[in-house]
């Protein structure tokens, strides 16, 4: 089974992810991550790896839930 861990190319999760990386790793790492992400986005847009995955894991559900006690299960991305 193929696993895709991430989110589609665009989404409101991006600002949250930048804030998380900044808190965890600091500004120099955020700049490196942003450089990597700038190259990753076009790859994701062209290859759409989540469409071939048997299981997609996303860390940014938009459904209200308690992340300590609940798991959000969603339909596949279109």
N, CA, C and O atoms as a GROMACS GRO file, in nm:
protein
  312
    1UNK      N    1   0.084  -0.117   0.000
    1UNK     CA    2   0.000   0.000   0.000
    1UNK      C    3   0.089   0.124   0.000
    1UNK      O    4   0.189   0.130   0.072
    2UNK      N    5   0.052   0.221  -0.080
    2UNK     CA    6   0.125   0.348  -0.083
    2UNK      C    7   0.063   0.444   0.017
    2UNK      O    8  -0.059   0.451   0.032
    3UNK      N    9   0.149   0.517   0.086
    3UNK     CA   10   0.106   0.614   0.187
    3UNK      C   11   0.150   0.753   0.143
    3UNK      O   12   0.264   0.771   0.099
    4UNK      N   13   0.061   0.849   0.155
    4UNK     CA   14   0.095   0.989   0.130
    4UNK      C   15   0.069   1.065   0.258
    4UNK      O   16  -0.044   1.067   0.307
    5UNK      N   17   0.171   1.126   0.314
    5UNK     CA   18   0.157   1.205   0.436
    5UNK      C   19   0.176   1.351   0.402
    5UNK      O   20   0.288   1.394   0.372
    6UNK      N   21   0.070   1.426   0.406
    6UNK     CA   22   0.078   1.568   0.373
    6UNK      C   23  -0.057   1.622   0.337
    6UNK      O   24  -0.160   1.561   0.365
    7UNK      N   25  -0.057   1.738   0.276
    7UNK     CA   26  -0.178   1.804   0.234
    7UNK      C   27  -0.167   1.838   0.086
    7UNK      O   28  -0.057   1.842   0.032
    8UNK      N   29  -0.281   1.864   0.020
    8UNK     CA   30  -0.272   1.908  -0.119
    8UNK      C   31  -0.187   2.035  -0.130
    8UNK      O   32  -0.157   2.098  -0.029
    9UNK      N   33  -0.150   2.070  -0.249
    9UNK     CA   34  -0.055   2.178  -0.274
    9UNK      C   35  -0.095   2.308  -0.205
    9UNK      O   36  -0.013   2.368  -0.134
   10UNK      N   37  -0.215   2.353  -0.223
   10UNK     CA   38  -0.257   2.481  -0.165
   10UNK      C   39  -0.353   2.456  -0.050
   10UNK      O   40  -0.425   2.356  -0.048
   11UNK      N   41  -0.355   2.545   0.043
   11UNK     CA   42  -0.450   2.530   0.152
   11UNK      C   43  -0.420   2.623   0.267
   11UNK      O   44  -0.309   2.676   0.279
   12UNK      N   45  -0.519   2.643   0.352
   12UNK     CA   46  -0.503   2.732   0.466
   12UNK      C   47  -0.404   2.678   0.569
   12UNK      O   48  -0.360   2.752   0.658
   13UNK      N   49  -0.367   2.552   0.557
   13UNK     CA   50  -0.272   2.490   0.651
   13UNK      C   51  -0.133   2.550   0.641
   13UNK      O   52  -0.055   2.540   0.736
   14UNK      N   53  -0.100   2.614   0.527
   14UNK     CA   54   0.038   2.661   0.504
   14UNK      C   55   0.084   2.759   0.612
   14UNK      O   56   0.196   2.745   0.662
   15UNK      N   57   0.002   2.856   0.648
   15UNK     CA   58   0.042   2.954   0.750
   15UNK      C   59   0.061   2.886   0.886
   15UNK      O   60   0.151   2.921   0.962
   16UNK      N   61  -0.023   2.790   0.914
   16UNK     CA   62  -0.011   2.715   1.040
   16UNK      C   63   0.119   2.636   1.040
   16UNK      O   64   0.189   2.633   1.141
   17UNK      N   65   0.152   2.572   0.930
   17UNK     CA   66   0.274   2.492   0.920
   17UNK      C   67   0.398   2.580   0.937
   17UNK      O   68   0.493   2.541   1.005
   18UNK      N   69   0.399   2.697   0.876
   18UNK     CA   70   0.513   2.788   0.890
   18UNK      C   71   0.528   2.828   1.037
   18UNK      O   72   0.640   2.831   1.089
   19UNK      N   73   0.419   2.859   1.104
   19UNK     CA   74   0.425   2.896   1.245
   19UNK      C   75   0.478   2.781   1.330
   19UNK      O   76   0.555   2.803   1.422
   20UNK      N   77   0.437   2.657   1.299
   20UNK     CA   78   0.485   2.541   1.374
   20UNK      C   79   0.636   2.522   1.354
   20UNK      O   80   0.708   2.499   1.451
   21UNK      N   81   0.682   2.532   1.230
   21UNK     CA   82   0.824   2.516   1.203
   21UNK      C   83   0.903   2.628   1.271
   21UNK      O   84   1.010   2.602   1.326
   22UNK      N   85   0.852   2.750   1.268
   22UNK     CA   86   0.920   2.862   1.334
   22UNK      C   87   0.932   2.837   1.484
   22UNK      O   88   1.039   2.858   1.542
   23UNK      N   89   0.825   2.792   1.546
   23UNK     CA   90   0.828   2.765   1.690
   23UNK      C   91   0.925   2.652   1.724
   23UNK      O   92   0.996   2.660   1.824
   24UNK      N   93   0.928   2.550   1.642
   24UNK     CA   94   1.011   2.433   1.672
   24UNK      C   95   1.158   2.454   1.637
   24UNK      O   96   1.246   2.412   1.712
   25UNK      N   97   1.185   2.516   1.524
   25UNK     CA   98   1.320   2.517   1.472
   25UNK      C   99   1.387   2.653   1.460
   25UNK      O  100   1.509   2.661   1.446
   26UNK      N  101   1.309   2.761   1.464
   26UNK     CA  102   1.366   2.894   1.453
   26UNK      C  103   1.372   2.946   1.310
   26UNK      O  104   1.349   2.873   1.214
   27UNK      N  105   1.402   3.073   1.298
   27UNK     CA  106   1.398   3.143   1.169
   27UNK      C  107   1.490   3.083   1.062
   27UNK      O  108   1.445   3.069   0.948
   28UNK      N  109   1.616   3.048   1.091
   28UNK     CA  110   1.700   2.994   0.984
   28UNK      C  111   1.640   2.867   0.922
   28UNK      O  112   1.650   2.847   0.801
   29UNK      N  113   1.580   2.783   1.003
   29UNK     CA  114   1.520   2.660   0.950
   29UNK      C  115   1.394   2.690   0.871
   29UNK      O  116   1.364   2.621   0.774
   30UNK      N  117   1.319   2.792   0.912
   30UNK     CA  118   1.200   2.830   0.836
   30UNK      C  119   1.239   2.874   0.696
   30UNK      O  120   1.172   2.840   0.599
   31UNK      N  121   1.347   2.949   0.686
   31UNK     CA  122   1.393   2.995   0.554
   31UNK      C  123   1.434   2.876   0.467
   31UNK      O  124   1.404   2.873   0.348
   32UNK      N  125   1.503   2.779   0.526
   32UNK     CA  126   1.541   2.658   0.452
   32UNK      C  127   1.417   2.580   0.411
   32UNK      O  128   1.409   2.529   0.299
   33UNK      N  129   1.320   2.569   0.502
   33UNK     CA  130   1.196   2.496   0.472
   33UNK      C  131   1.120   2.567   0.360
   33UNK      O  132   1.068   2.501   0.270
   34UNK      N  133   1.115   2.700   0.364
   34UNK     CA  134   1.044   2.776   0.261
   34UNK      C  135   1.110   2.754   0.124
   34UNK      O  136   1.040   2.745   0.022
   35UNK      N  137   1.242   2.747   0.121
   35UNK     CA  138   1.312   2.721  -0.005
   35UNK      C  139   1.278   2.581  -0.057
   35UNK      O  140   1.252   2.564  -0.176
   36UNK      N  141   1.278   2.483   0.032
   36UNK     CA  142   1.241   2.347  -0.007
   36UNK      C  143   1.097   2.343  -0.057
   36UNK      O  144   1.068   2.282  -0.160
   37UNK      N  145   1.005   2.409   0.015
   37UNK     CA  146   0.863   2.407  -0.020
   37UNK      C  147   0.840   2.471  -0.157
   37UNK      O  148   0.753   2.427  -0.232
   38UNK      N  149   0.918   2.574  -0.189
   38UNK     CA  150   0.904   2.641  -0.319
   38UNK      C  151   0.935   2.544  -0.433
   38UNK      O  152   0.877   2.556  -0.541
   39UNK      N  153   1.025   2.450  -0.411
   39UNK     CA  154   1.055   2.348  -0.512
   39UNK      C  155   0.956   2.233  -0.506
   39UNK      O  156   0.926   2.172  -0.608
   40UNK      N  157   0.906   2.204  -0.387
   40UNK     CA  158   0.814   2.091  -0.370
   40UNK      C  159   0.676   2.118  -0.429
   40UNK      O  160   0.614   2.028  -0.485
   41UNK      N  161   0.627   2.241  -0.417
   41UNK     CA  162   0.492   2.274  -0.466
   41UNK      C  163   0.473   2.241  -0.614
   41UNK      O  164   0.373   2.178  -0.648
   42UNK      N  165   0.564   2.281  -0.704
   42UNK     CA  166   0.545   2.245  -0.845
   42UNK      C  167   0.546   2.093  -0.867
   42UNK      O  168   0.469   2.041  -0.948
   43UNK      N  169   0.633   2.022  -0.795
   43UNK     CA  170   0.637   1.876  -0.806
   43UNK      C  171   0.502   1.817  -0.765
   43UNK      O  172   0.448   1.731  -0.834
   44UNK      N  173   0.449   1.862  -0.652
   44UNK     CA  174   0.320   1.812  -0.604
   44UNK      C  175   0.208   1.843  -0.704
   44UNK      O  176   0.122   1.759  -0.730
   45UNK      N  177   0.210   1.964  -0.759
   45UNK     CA  178   0.104   2.005  -0.852
   45UNK      C  179   0.102   1.917  -0.977
   45UNK      O  180  -0.004   1.884  -1.028
   46UNK      N  181   0.220   1.880  -1.025
   46UNK     CA  182   0.230   1.799  -1.146
   46UNK      C  183   0.202   1.651  -1.117
   46UNK      O  184   0.126   1.587  -1.190
   47UNK      N  185   0.262   1.598  -1.012
   47UNK     CA  186   0.257   1.454  -0.986
   47UNK      C  187   0.138   1.408  -0.903
   47UNK      O  188   0.100   1.291  -0.912
   48UNK      N  189   0.080   1.495  -0.822
   48UNK     CA  190  -0.038   1.465  -0.741
   48UNK      C  191  -0.029   1.326  -0.675
   48UNK      O  192  -0.114   1.240  -0.699
   49UNK      N  193   0.074   1.304  -0.593
   49UNK     CA  194   0.098   1.170  -0.537
   49UNK      C  195  -0.015   1.119  -0.448
   49UNK      O  196  -0.029   0.998  -0.433
   50UNK      N  197  -0.095   1.205  -0.390
   50UNK     CA  198  -0.206   1.161  -0.307
   50UNK      C  199  -0.311   1.084  -0.386
   50UNK      O  200  -0.387   1.006  -0.328
   51UNK      N  201  -0.315   1.103  -0.518
   51UNK     CA  202  -0.412   1.032  -0.600
   51UNK      C  203  -0.375   0.884  -0.618
   51UNK      O  204  -0.462   0.803  -0.651
   52UNK      N  205  -0.248   0.850  -0.598
   52UNK     CA  206  -0.203   0.712  -0.613
   52UNK      C  207  -0.190   0.640  -0.480
   52UNK      O  208  -0.163   0.520  -0.476
   53UNK      N  209  -0.210   0.712  -0.371
   53UNK     CA  210  -0.190   0.654  -0.238
   53UNK      C  211  -0.313   0.574  -0.194
   53UNK      O  212  -0.427   0.612  -0.223
   54UNK      N  213  -0.288   0.465  -0.125
   54UNK     CA  214  -0.397   0.388  -0.067
   54UNK      C  215  -0.442   0.447   0.066
   54UNK      O  216  -0.555   0.424   0.110
   55UNK      N  217  -0.353   0.525   0.129
   55UNK     CA  218  -0.383   0.588   0.257
   55UNK      C  219  -0.321   0.726   0.256
   55UNK      O  220  -0.202   0.742   0.228
   56UNK      N  221  -0.401   0.827   0.288
   56UNK     CA  222  -0.355   0.965   0.294
   56UNK      C  223  -0.366   1.012   0.438
   56UNK      O  224  -0.472   1.004   0.499
   57UNK      N  225  -0.255   1.060   0.493
   57UNK     CA  226  -0.252   1.111   0.630
   57UNK      C  227  -0.226   1.260   0.623
   57UNK      O  228  -0.126   1.304   0.566
   58UNK      N  229  -0.316   1.338   0.680
   58UNK     CA  230  -0.303   1.482   0.678
   58UNK      C  231  -0.303   1.534   0.821
   58UNK      O  232  -0.386   1.493   0.903
   59UNK      N  233  -0.213   1.623   0.850
   59UNK     CA  234  -0.208   1.679   0.983
   59UNK      C  235  -0.286   1.807   1.000
   59UNK      O  236  -0.271   1.875   1.101
   60UNK      N  237  -0.369   1.842   0.904
   60UNK     CA  238  -0.440   1.970   0.910
   60UNK      C  239  -0.589   1.955   0.879
   60UNK      O  240  -0.639   2.020   0.787
   61UNK      N  241  -0.662   1.871   0.954
   61UNK     CA  242  -0.805   1.860   0.926
   61UNK      C  243  -0.877   1.991   0.958
   61UNK      O  244  -0.841   2.061   1.052
   62UNK      N  245  -0.979   2.021   0.880
   62UNK     CA  246  -1.055   2.144   0.901
   62UNK      C  247  -1.187   2.115   0.972
   62UNK      O  248  -1.276   2.200   0.975
   63UNK      N  249  -1.199   1.998   1.029
   63UNK     CA  250  -1.319   1.959   1.103
   63UNK      C  251  -1.290   1.980   1.252
   63UNK      O  252  -1.187   1.934   1.301
   64UNK      N  253  -1.378   2.049   1.325
   64UNK     CA  254  -1.355   2.067   1.468
   64UNK      C  255  -1.343   1.931   1.537
   64UNK      O  256  -1.426   1.842   1.518
   65UNK      N  257  -1.239   1.914   1.618
   65UNK     CA  258  -1.218   1.789   1.690
   65UNK      C  259  -1.118   1.810   1.804
   65UNK      O  260  -1.049   1.911   1.809
   66UNK      N  261  -1.111   1.714   1.893
   66UNK     CA  262  -1.013   1.716   2.001
   66UNK      C  263  -0.895   1.632   1.954
   66UNK      O  264  -0.904   1.509   1.952
   67UNK      N  265  -0.783   1.694   1.916
   67UNK     CA  266  -0.670   1.618   1.859
   67UNK      C  267  -0.607   1.520   1.957
   67UNK      O  268  -0.531   1.433   1.916
   68UNK      N  269  -0.637   1.534   2.086
   68UNK     CA  270  -0.582   1.442   2.185
   68UNK      C  271  -0.667   1.316   2.201
   68UNK      O  272  -0.619   1.215   2.253
   69UNK      N  273  -0.793   1.322   2.157
   69UNK     CA  274  -0.882   1.208   2.176
   69UNK      C  275  -0.956   1.162   2.051
   69UNK      O  276  -1.020   1.057   2.052
   70UNK      N  277  -0.948   1.239   1.942
   70UNK     CA  278  -1.027   1.208   1.823
   70UNK      C  279  -0.941   1.203   1.697
   70UNK      O  280  -0.841   1.275   1.685
   71UNK      N  281  -0.980   1.120   1.606
   71UNK     CA  282  -0.916   1.107   1.475
   71UNK      C  283  -1.020   1.147   1.370
   71UNK      O  284  -1.132   1.098   1.373
   72UNK      N  285  -0.983   1.234   1.279
   72UNK     CA  286  -1.073   1.278   1.173
   72UNK      C  287  -1.049   1.191   1.051
   72UNK      O  288  -0.937   1.181   1.002
   73UNK      N  289  -1.154   1.128   1.003
   73UNK     CA  290  -1.147   1.044   0.883
   73UNK      C  291  -1.229   1.115   0.775
   73UNK      O  292  -1.345   1.152   0.796
   74UNK      N  293  -1.168   1.133   0.658
   74UNK     CA  294  -1.233   1.207   0.551
   74UNK      C  295  -1.231   1.128   0.421
   74UNK      O  296  -1.163   1.026   0.410
   75UNK      N  297  -1.306   1.176   0.325
   75UNK     CA  298  -1.307   1.116   0.192
   75UNK      C  299  -1.179   1.155   0.119
   75UNK      O  300  -1.110   1.249   0.160
   76UNK      N  301  -1.147   1.084   0.013
   76UNK     CA  302  -1.029   1.116  -0.067
   76UNK      C  303  -1.044   1.254  -0.129
   76UNK      O  304  -1.155   1.301  -0.155
   77UNK      N  305  -0.927   1.320  -0.152
   77UNK     CA  306  -0.929   1.448  -0.220
   77UNK      C  307  -0.968   1.428  -0.365
   77UNK      O  308  -0.936   1.326  -0.426
   78UNK      N  309  -1.037   1.525  -0.418
   78UNK     CA  310  -1.076   1.519  -0.559
   78UNK      C  311  -0.964   1.569  -0.647
   78UNK      O  312  -0.978   1.571  -0.770
   0.00000   0.00000   0.00000
